[in-house]
Amino acid sequence: MLKKGTAILMLAAVLVLAGEVLGNAQNDVTYIPASEDVYLSMGTDRVTVFNQSDILLCAVNVSETNGTLDISDPGCPVIQFDISGQNITEDDMAVMLLKAKSVLTQGDPVMVVMMSIGSDWDESSDYTTFLVNILPAWKIISEKDATAMNSNTDGDLVFAFDVSKKLSDALAKGENVSFLLQANSNSSSEISFLSRESGEGPCLVIMPYPRPLENLSQDEAFDAAIVLPENAGNTSLSEQDAAEPSIAEAGQMKSNLSADETHALLIATGKNPEALIFSAFSS
């Protein structure tokens, strides 16, 4: 039977594995909220900038007049991230996440297309500044260059876009990174993304690509299994049976575990957490 200290470590591992961060310590994940975000209304005769809203409207209007299809964009979100000081390696992956408050369609699926634009703007810029910065996106659209576009069509309320290469390219130039979103559908559709003013705005998530457990060293596997609070050094196992171990105690347990035992700890936690919890309290 497992030692009680080992069982408690396995309980802590549930916190990591439940979050699907396998093979990486939590401090390897970087979250960057948007530094600037607005949405542009681009009608047939004018462009309007909306910079004081809790939503980022991403919408397309599709109508037909005398057999001619008319398409306009009443909402195109423009988002900027300050990535200064970041270090993106070839092993890292970067994803931009946006949370939608609502998705309204007329039955046809809606695709959200994302393209890189210039970053010489802020939320107080006028529409002419935005027009200059979104010129690269219009070039991509006119040339139908799918290699420069990312899209999301799954219909969930959380939209995700792989931006790994776009971040690497921007960092190589010493620039911030900005994106334009455009809705695409056969009928009128609109998505209301939450803006940074809402407190749940767009964000970047950067992390090393997860590695299989068998490729981890003993130390890496152990560190991926345990979450230690900042005050862990003041916590005693004798005071609280279900408490996480102190840093010193964790280090001692770590030195007593073989590589096979460490990997078994992770695998057991991931495959059968209910049995693990029972084992922890019945040891």
Secondary structure by P-SEA (a helix, b strand, c coil): cccaaaaaaaaaaaaaaaacccccccccbbbbcccbbbbbbccccccccccccccccccccccccccbbbbbbcbbbbbbbbcccccccccbbbbbbbbbccccccccbbbbbbbbbbccccccccaaaaaaaaaaaaaaaaacccccbbbbcccccbbbbbaaaaaaaaaaacbbbbbbbbbbcccbbbbbbbcccccccbbbbbbccccccccccaaaaaaaacccccccccccccccccccccaaaaaaaaaaccaaaaaaaaaaaaccaaaaaaaaaac
